[in-house]
């Protein structure tokens, strides 16, 4: 029996769904919600959580991220039971705060423990910025200044020739308060941050809602917007070979189809 007439996005000739696996901090309330609302028919999203307690200082934050990352392999192994097409490590800070080698090590750990391909948010963001050809960018974050400096260094070292001309944050250390921010907070913050010299803006953090405002912000600023969750979804679908032109998440998706 042939199934050439089946055209559903994300479903192969045998009817299996494409599955995206997410590894996220236990206190993240945004990433899986945004993925669920945006994935095309035939693509499902499945989540495993890594423990990330709430903290009030940067010293505590660093220790919490390190302890969370100690759970990568065990959480990924559980997620592997549903046989995802790809596993996305869904914490922006957790993937860049110790530099490029650390990010590569996260991907290696996931692949080793599951035999499944993996990407990190930072990998996805770097690839999105490269794909859009952005050489001068601004970055908006909910983070404190110390984390912003780490992120600026990571981006500039990962994409030679790209300059972060400005990076500003909301000064939030805990994770739960970030998830409580409404999407208009990111819209307003980026509008105030935007520099005419920048070719695009990156909104960092998988727990900061952005999907509702990406296209409006691009129309207002007349430049591409990249966000942690948008870039991660784009990279996961691209890896899975899913072509869906009706995902309205800005230039990154529009230029891909």
N, C-alpha and C positions, 0 to 999 in steps of 0.2 A: 504493500500500500504506500502510495506517495503522499507527501504533505506539502507539495509546492504551493498550494493555495493558501496555506497558513502564513499570514503576514504580520502577526502580532509582535510588537517590539518586545525584546527580552525573552522570547520563548523559542527554543530551538525546535527542530523537526520532531523531536520526541515529546514535546510538550512540557519539558522541564523549565522552571522559572530561573531567571538569572537572580542570584542572591548576592547582595552586598553585606558583608560583615563589618560591624563597627565595634571598635574597642574604645570606650569612652570613660572619663572620670565618673565616679559614682554620683557626684553632685551635678553633672551636666544635665540640664533640662531642655536643651535647645537643639542639639545636632540631629538626634534621631527624629525629632518632630519636623525639622525642616527637610530632612531627607524624605520622610514619609509623604510630605505634601507635594514634593517635586518630582519624584521618580515616575517614569512612564509606566504604562500598563505592562504587566509581565515581569516587572522588576520588584523584588521584595527586599526589605531592610531588616537585619537581625542584629541585636545588640548584646554585647557582654560588657560588664562594668568592672573597673579597677578602683579599689578603695582610695578616695581622696578626701580626707577630713578637712573641715573648715579651719582656717588659721588666721592669725591677726598680725603676723610679722613676716618679713622676708626670710629670716632664718628658718622659721617654721615652714614657710612655703617651699623652700628648697628641699628640706627634709621630707616633706609630704610628697613632692613630685618624685623624689628618688625612691621612696617606699612604694608609691603607686606603680612606678615602672618595674619594680621587682615582681609585680603580678602579671606582667605582659604575657609571659609564656603560659602560665596556668589559665589565664582568661582566654587567650587565643586558642588553646587546646580545646576548651569547652565550645568555643564558637565554631571550631572546625567540624564539630559533629553535624552541623547542618550543611556542610560542603559548600561554603560560599565560593563564588567565582574569584573574589578578591577580599582581602581584609584591610580596612582603613584604620590606622591608629589615629584616633580622633581627639587629640589634645595639641593645640598649637604650641603652647609653652613647653609642654613635656617633650616635644620633638626637637626644639631648637636650643633649649637653655644650656646644654653642655656642648653645643657646636655640631659641626657637620659629621664628625666621626660618630658621635652619639646617635644622630639620626640614622646613619647607615647601620649602626648596631641594632637599633630597634627593628628595622626591616629584616635584618639577618636573624634575630631571635624569633620573630614571627614565622618566617619561612622554615627555620630549623625545627620548630616545635609543631608545625602543622603541615608542612609541604604544600602550602598555599601562598600564592603571590601576595605581597603587601605593599602598601604605600603609607606614608605619614602625611599629615596635613601640610607640614613644611615642604615636603617633596612636591605635593600638588600645587601649592602656592608658587613655588619657584618655577615649576613647569608652566603655570598659567601666565606668569609675568613674562617669561621667555617667549611663549606662544604669541602674546600680544605685542611683543617687541618694545616693552616699556623700559626706557633707560633712566628716566628721572621720575621717582614716585614719592608720594606722601603716604604715611602710615598712621592710621587711627587705631588706638587700642583702649581696652579698659584697664590696662596694667599700670603699675607704678614705674617711676623713671628708671630704676635699676634693670627691670625686665625690658623696657623699651630699648635701652642701650645694647642689651644682648641681642635683641631681635634685629636691630639696625645692622649690627656687625654680622649676624648670620646671613641676612639677605645680601649684603654687599659682597661677602666672601663667596656666597653660593652662585651669584650671578655677576661675573666679572664685567665691568663696564656699566653696571647699573648703580645709580646713586640714590640713596634715601635723602631727599632734600629737607624733609621735616618728619618728625614722629612725635605724636603727643598722645597722652593717655588720661584716663579718668581717675587714676590713682587708687583703684580697687585691688585689694589683695585676695580676699575670699572669693570663692567660685559661685556660691549660691546668689549673692547680690548681682553678679553679672547676668545670670539667667533670668532675673527679675526685671532687667532693663527692657523697655518696650522698643520696637524697631525704630520709632521716631527718634529715640536717643542717639542711635548711630547716624541717622540722617542729619540731624541737627549738628552733631559734633563734627561730621565730615564737612558740612557746608561752612562751618567756622574755621576749619583747619585748612581747607583747600588753598593751595598755592598756584598761581597762574603758570609758574614754571614747571609744574609737575605734569607728566603725561598721563598719569593714572593714580588711583588711590587704592591702597590695600587696607581693608578693615579686618583686623586680627582678632581671633578668639572664636572657638567653636561654640561658646556658650552665650554669645551676643547675637541677638536676632537681627538678621539683615535681609532675608529673602523678600520681604514685602516692599523694601525701599530701593533695591538695586537699580531697577530701570528708571524710576523717577529721579534718582540721584544722578544717573548718567545723563539724562536729558537736561537737568539743571546745570551740571558742570561741563557737559560736552567732552567727557573723557571716560575711559573704561574704569569700572569698579571691580576689584577682585576681593572676595571675602573668603575666610577660612572654609566655611561650609560649602559655598558655591564652587570653589576650586577643587575641594575634595570630591564632591559629587561629579563634577566634570571629569576628573581624572579616573574615577572608578568606572563611570559609564564608558569612557574612551577605552579603558583597558578591556572591558567586557565586550567591546565592539557594538555597543548600543548607539544607534544614531537616531536622535529624537529632536527634530527641529522645533517642536512646540513647547520647549521648556523656556519660559520667559524669565531668564536670569541674567540679562545683560549681554554685553558685547562678547564676553568669553564664550558663551554658548552660541550666539548668533553667528560668529565668525567660524565656528567649528563645523557648520552644516551648509 
